[in-house]
Amino acid sequence: MTTSKKAALPSERRAHLVQLAGDLFAEKGFRATTVREIADAAGILSGSLYHHFDSKESIGDEILSAFLDDVLAGYREAVQDTDTARTAIEQIVHSSTATLSRHRAALTMLQNDWPYFSAQPRFAYLRKATKEIEQIWVAQLERGKQSGEFRADLDAKLVYRLLRDILWMPTAWPRSRGASWSTDQIVKGLLSLLFDGITR
C-alpha cells in the first residue's frame, strides 16, 4: 500500500503542475507566463520544475496534445455508426461541449496564442489535428446535404466555422455576470437554434 502511494505521487505532482501552468497560460498568455511564475504558483523553486519538464513548451505541449486527443477521440466516436447526419451533428455538439468544459485552459491557450503555436515546429500536430476536426464536421454536413436532411445550398465549411466558434465562445463568458448556463443548456440552445431556428 505504501509503495503504491509513493509511486503515485510524482504523477499527481506533475498533473498538479500542469493544471497550475494551464491556468496561468489561460490568464496571462503562454508567451507572457514565465517558468518562475509557474514555480511560484506551485510553491517550489524554478529549478525544481525542471525535474518534471524540460521547458515551458513541454508543459504547453502536454496540455494541448491532451486536449486535441480528447476532442478527436470524442468526434470519431460521435460519428461512428450514426443513422443520420443530424444525429451525427447532435453527437458532435454534445461531445464538443463535454470536452471543452474539461479543457478550458487549453482552448483559451489556442484562442489567445494560436499564431505562436502554429509557427513552432514542435506544435506542428496542431494544424493536422484541427484539419481532421474540420473534416469530420464538414463530412457530416455534406452527408446531410446529399441525403436531403440539410439544405442543398448549405456552405459546409462556413457552417462548420460558425458552429465551432459558437461552441468555443462559452469558455470566455464571465460567470460573474450571470452567464452561468450549464453544458446541457448550451447544447440544447445551440441544437434548437441550428435545427429549428428562431422564426415561427
C-alpha positions, 0 to 999 in steps of 0.5 A, a space after each residue: 500500500 505504501 509503495 503504491 502511494 509513493 509511486 503515485 505521487 510524482 504523477 499527481 505532482 506533475 498533473 498538479 503542475 500542469 493544471 497550475 501552468 494551464 491556468 496561468 497560460 489561460 490568464 496571462 498568455 503562454 508567451 507572457 507566463 514565465 517558468 518562475 511564475 509557474 514555480 511560484 504558483 506551485 510553491 517550489 523553486 524554478 529549478 525544481 520544475 525542471 525535474 518534471 519538464 524540460 521547458 515551458 513548451 513541454 508543459 504547453 505541449 502536454 496540455 494541448 496534445 491532451 486536449 486535441 486527443 480528447 476532442 478527436 477521440 470524442 468526434 470519431 466516436 460521435 460519428 461512428 455508426 450514426 443513422 443520420 447526419 443530424 444525429 451525427 451533428 447532435 453527437 458532435 455538439 454534445 461531445 464538443 461541449 463535454 470536452 471543452 468544459 474539461 479543457 478550458 485552459 487549453 482552448 483559451 491557450 489556442 484562442 489567445 496564442 494560436 499564431 505562436 503555436 502554429 509557427 513552432 515546429 514542435 506544435 506542428 500536430 496542431 494544424 493536422 489535428 484541427 484539419 481532421 476536426 474540420 473534416 469530420 464536421 464538414 463530412 457530416 454536413 455534406 452527408 446531410 446535404 446529399 441525403 436531403 436532411 440539410 439544405 442543398 445550398 448549405 456552405 459546409 465549411 462556413 457552417 462548420 466555422 460558425 458552429 465551432 466558434 459558437 461552441 468555443 465562445 462559452 469558455 470566455 463568458 464571465 460567470 460573474 455576470 450571470 452567464 452561468 448556463 450549464 453544458 446541457 443548456 448550451 447544447 440544447 440552445 445551440 441544437 434548437 437554434 441550428 435545427 429549428 431556428 428562431 422564426 415561427 
